[in-house]
Structure formats: structure tokens, C-alpha cells
Amino acid sequence: RPHRTELYEDPPSGCWPIVYSPDYNITFMGLEKLHPFDAGKWGKVINFLKEEKLIADDLIVQAREATDEDLLVVHTRRYLNKLKWSFVVATITEIPPVAFLPNFVVQRKVLKPLRTQTGGTIMAGKLAVDRGWAINVGGGFHHCSSDKGGGFCAYADITLAIKFLFERVQGVSRATIIDLDAHQGNGHERDFMDDPRVYIMDAYNRYIYPGDGFAKRAIKRRVELEWGTEDTEYLQKVHTHVEGALNEFRPDIVVYNAGTDILDGDPLGGLAISPQGIVKRDEVVFRAARSRRIPILMVTSGGYQKRTARIIADSILNLHGLGLLGKERAACGVGSPSVDQIVRDAAKDFSSLSLQ
């Protein structure tokens, strides 16, 4: 029998299915400056959405930290025990000085934010099924599997969200992962290697980390990209393969790993997609899922430049402006014509990139 979890308590019906907590952000002693990752990215996305009057604090779902008991739905006890060694966490997060910190500091300042984002992804899974869509402003730790972390990913939030849904939500027995981060999502691939209930589409730069040949066997639709791939080719491939994936296998939930490290100039991604290209990509995925009435859960994953937070916020504004986020906003009684105008103008700019 599944354990009781606070992560599945229903939020107030007036809330948007956008999940976040200030605890997501990793900021202490300048350590966040030692990693190319913008460790305050998640809070910046929320601040941009507040500035545009799309959301307010009392209208978003507050993420809760995943407990050990929650994490054990996927992770081995042995793996969770390993995280009690600071040098292990330093290796996984790729922040070497973490190795020299007492573990209680590492737990509070590094792992708690990642556990809270993981709780957010699990919560967003159920919200997506209930409301048709949900966005966790964090999460997307796609390099972590049940017994191994890496690439800044300490917990397997995508695997957890799907396993929670399979075990606890009636009518959810098939899932599709659409992983469009610049890196191969080897964590969830290893976790679902022989599971016919999970269909994985993964588009990534074929030459960069992790190059996990074993995990590639789990990918049903593999889109290997060349260095410096640009908008036109990229969007055409995404459109073709997302449509193909959803026509080939009808899931009860789509988990969309929307990494922004495909952005031109990203030091780790090696692709050359413009900000408008990223906004258009998210639109293509949401259209495909929403038009088929398949619930979609989006997580934000990798993205290592200061400007990525603005792009994620612009993408959410665009999805809202195009009516791809349902009608929740009206029920909350917030509104601002200026946002709709901004979104309409943005939509005009993006339509020039249209795939037709």
C-alpha cells in the first residue's frame, strides 16, 4: 500500500497549477558563482511573471520538500545514504568546494532546495492530471536515476512523478517523456529501461555529456543533433517528432523536460537556438498535448545563462496568451490588459517563425 504523502494534498481550487517555492534557490557564500548554472534562476522566473501580473504569491502552488519516504519510492536507501557524504554531493553538483563543507550545511543549503524542487515535480504531476497542465518552475533532474546522480541532478524527480502517478492516480498507466534539454536524459532512461508503460523521446546534442550508450537503448524516438543546430532545423525536427511520438503511443500524461540550455551561447549545450526559438518550441509541445487532451507537466531543467529566466517567463506568457494554459486565470480574478497586449505582440513576432 502506498504511504501517505503531503505532496498530493489538493491546493485551493483558485490556484494556478504553477508550482514553486522560494526554497528552490541555492544562494550561500558565493558558491552559486562557482557553477555556470544560475542558481537563482527559478525565483527570477517567478518575479518576471509577477511583474507581468500573470501570477501572485497566493495564486501559485507552494512546493513542499520531498521526504525520505517519498524519495524511497524510486531511490535506493544506499543511494540516499551516499548523499550524507559532502564529497559525493560535490561530485554530483559539480561544485568542488562543497566537498569541504560539513554535511549538515550541504543538506540545508544544497540538497534541501533540490528536494523541494523534486517535491514540486511530484505535486505538479497530480495537478497536471487534475487541471490538464502544470508547470514546475524547477525540477527536470534528468541525469539522476534510482541509484546514481550526476550533472547537477541529485534526485530523479521525473521518474518519481511518473511512479507516483502510476501508483496513486487512477487511470494513469502510460506516460510519455519528451526531453528537449540539450543533454541526453540518461537518468529517467535507465529507470524506465524495460518499462513498456513509458515512451521516451529525447532530442539532444550527440557530442556532449553524458553520452550514455546503455541508456540510449530506452529511447523510443531519438533525435541526435549536431553542434550549432539553429532554429529552423530544430523546430522542424521537434514538430515532426513530437507529433510522431504522440501518434505512435497514446499516454495518460506527457512529462515535458523543457531545458533552456539549447540557447545560443550556452557554455554546456553547444546548440544555437534563439530565445524566440525556445518560446516557439514550448508552444509546439503544448499544442500537441493540449490538442489531444493529454495532460502535460512541464519542468525547467538545464539552462546556464543569466538570460534564461526571462526566456522561460516569456514562454509561459506566450502559452497563456495563446490560450494553451486553460482558463484558470479568470477564476483567480486577476488580470491586466497590458500583459495580454504584450503576449499578443509577442505572438505576432513568433508567428513569423511558424512551421507552416
N, C-alpha and C positions, 0 to 999 in steps of 0.2 A: 504494500500500500504506500503510495507516495506520501512523503512527510508534508506537514502543513507549511506553507510559506507565505510570508507577508508580501512577497513580491506580486502575488496575484490578487491582493485586495483591490476592489473596484474603486478607482478615483471618482471624484464628483463628476456627474454627467456633463456639467458645463465646461469641463477642462478640454483643451485640445489634446490629442494624442501625441504631444511632443514631450519627450522625457529628458530631464536634465537635473543636475544638482550642482551647486557651487563647489561641492566636494570633488568634482571631476578634475579640477585644475591642479597641476603639480607645480607648486611655486615655493621654493625654500632655498636659502643660502646660495642663490645664483646657480644651483645645479642644473636648472632647466636650460641655462645658456650653454651647457656643455654638450647638448644633443641638438642636431639640426631641427628636431621636432619643436613646434611652437606649443609648449606645454600649457599655455593658457588659451589655446585656440577655441575650446568649447565655450568658455564664458564669453569670448568675443562674439561668437555667432549669436548667442542669446542677446547680447547688448545691441547688435545691429538690428535684430528682429524687434526689439523693444523700441528702438529709435524710429523704426518704420511703423510703429503702432500695430504690428501684426499680433503681438502677444504681450501679456503682462505676467508678472510673477505668479499671481493667483490663478492663472489660466493654463499653466503648464503642469505636467505631472512631475512631482518631485521623486527623483530616483532614490531607491534605497540600496544600501550595501548588500551584496550577496553574502550570506553566511557560509561557514564551512559546510554546513549540512546541504545548502543549495549547491555549492561547488562540487560536492561529492556525487551529485547526480551524474557527472561526467568525469571529474578528475579522480585520480588515484590518491589515496591518503599519502602514499610515498612521495608523490609529486608535491602536494601541498606542504609536506614537511620540509622538502628541499628549499622552499621559499623562506624558511626560517634562517637560512644562511645568506648573509648580505652579499657575499661574492657571487652567489647564484643569481640573485636579483640584478646585480651589476651587469652580469653577462647577458641576461635576457633583455634588460632595458637599454643596453649599450651605453650606460653612463658609468665609466670605470670608477670614479671616486665613491660611488655608492658602496663599493666593497669595504671601505674603511669606516663606515658608519655603524653604530650599534643597531642591531636588527629591529629594536622597538621603534627607532626613528624611521627606519626603512618601511616598516609595516604601516606607520601612521602617515608618512609623507609621500610614499611612492605607491605602495600596494593598496592602501585604502581607496585612493582615487580610482585605481584600476578595478577594484572590486565593486565600487559604486557604479562605474560605467557598465560593468558586467551585469549588475542587478538591473540597471536601466534597460539593457538589451532584452533581458528576460521579461521585464514588465511590458516592454514595447511589443513583444511577441503576442501576448494576450490582447493588448489594446488593438493591435492591427486586426486580429480576428474579430474583435467586438465592433470596431469602427470602420473597417475597410482599409485603413492605413495607419501607420505610426512612424515617427522618426525619433530615434535615439540620437541626440546631438553628439554623443560619444560612441565608444564601442567600435566593433569591427576588428577585433584582435585575431586576424585570420591566420597567423603563423603558429598559434598555440593549439596543441592537441591535448588529449586527456593526460598524457604523461610527459609532455615536453613543451617548454616555452621558447621564445626567441623573437628577434626582430621587434622589440618593444612590446611584445604580446605575452602577458603572464597568465591570462585566463582565457579559456576557449568560449567566449561569450556567444558566438554564432551556434556552435554545437549545443551549448546549454539551452539557448532559446528554443531551438528545434526539438530537443529531447523533452523539455518541459511541456511543449505543446503536444507532442505525441503522447506523453504520459497523462496529462491532466485536462486536455481540452477535447471534448467530444467532437468527432467529425474532422479532426486534423490528423491525417495519417500519411500525407505525402507533402514534400517540401522541395522547392527549387531554390538553390543559391545562385544568384547572379553576382559574380565577383568581378568588379571593374576597377579595383585598386591596381596600380601599376605592377604590383608584385603578385606572383602566384600564391594562392591561398592554401598553402600546404597543410595547415592545421586542421581545418574542417575536412579537407580531402582525406587525410589519414583517419580521422574519426569516423567518416562515413564510407570508407573504402568499399565495403561489400554490402552496403545497405541499399536495397532496391527502392526504398521509400524516398530516397534523396537524390535529386538530379542536380549536378553541378555544371554550371557554365563559368568559365574563367578566361578572361582576356588580360594578358599581361605582357610586359617586355620580356622576351625569351632569354635575354642575356644577363639578367641581374638576379640578385638574391631572391628566393632561396635555391632555385634550380633543383628542386626536389623530384628527381625522376620517378621514385617509387610512388609519391603522392599523385603524380600526373595520371596514374592509371585510374584514379577515381573520377577524373574529369570526363563528363559525357560530351561536352562541347568545348573544345579547346581552341582559343584564338591567340596564337603566338604573334606578338607584334615586334617590328624592327625598331632599332634606335631611331629616335626623332620622328616617329609617326605623327602626322598632322591631322587637323580636324576632319577634312573631307573623307579621307580613307577610314579614319577611326569611326566616325559617326555612321558611315555606311555599314561597316562591319558590325558595330553594336546593334544597329537596327535589324540587320539581317539575322543575326544570331539570337538576339533576344526573342524576336518573333518566332524563329525556328524552334528555340528551346521550349517556349510556351505552347507551341502547336504540337510538339512531339510528346510532351509529358504534362498532364494537367494537375498542377499541385493545389493543395489547400492553402498554402502560404508561399509567398516569394520573400526570401531574405536578400535584400539588395545591399551589397558592400560597396559603398559609393566613395571610394578613396579619391582624394583630390591630388594625389602625388603624380597624376598624369599631366599636371600643369607644366607648360613650357618653362624650363629653368629649374625644375625641381632637382636638387642635388642627387637624389637617390632613384628617381623614376626613369629618367632617360627618354621620356616621350616629349612631345611638343604641342600639347593641346592648349588652346586659348581659354580664357575664362568663359567666353560665350559658348565654346565647345563643351565645357563641363556642364553648364546650365542646360544646354540642349540635350546632352547625354542623359541627364537625370529625367528630363521631360520624356524622352523616348522610352525609358524603362517604366516610368509611372503610367504613361499612356497605355503601354502594352498590358500591364497588370490590371489597371482600372477598367479598361475597355472589356476585359474578360471577367470582370468582377472577382478577381483573385486578390485577397488581402495582401498588402505589401508592407514589410518592415524595412526601413532604411537605417543603416548605421554609417558613421562618417569615416572611420578607418584612417588610412595614412594621408599625409599632406604636410609637407615640411617647410612651407614658406609662409612668411608673415601675411601674405595677401590671401591665403586660403580661407580664412574665417569669413571674409567679405564675400567670397565666391559662393560658399555654402549658404550664407544668408540670402544672397541674390537668387540662388537656385530655389530655395524654399519659397521666396516671394513670387518667383515665376510660376512655380507649381500651383500656388494659391490663386494667382491672377488668371491662370488658365482653367480654373475650376477642377483641378486634379486632386485637390485635398478635401473634397466633400464640403458639406455645408456647416461644419461645426462652428465656424466663426460667428455666424448670425446668432446662434443660440447663446453665445457668450456676451452678446450685447456690446462688443467693441467694434469700432470701425473708424476709418479715416479715408476720405476720398483721395487724399494725396497719395496714399500707398497704392490704391487701385490705379491711379493715373501713372505712377512710376512703373507699376507692373505692366500696364497696357503699352507704355512706351517701350519697355524692355522687350515685351513680346514681339513688337514690330521689328526691333533690331534682330531678334533671334530668328524671326520668320525668314529673314534673308538667308539663313543657314539651312533652311528647310530641306528635308531629304527628298522631297518630290522632284 
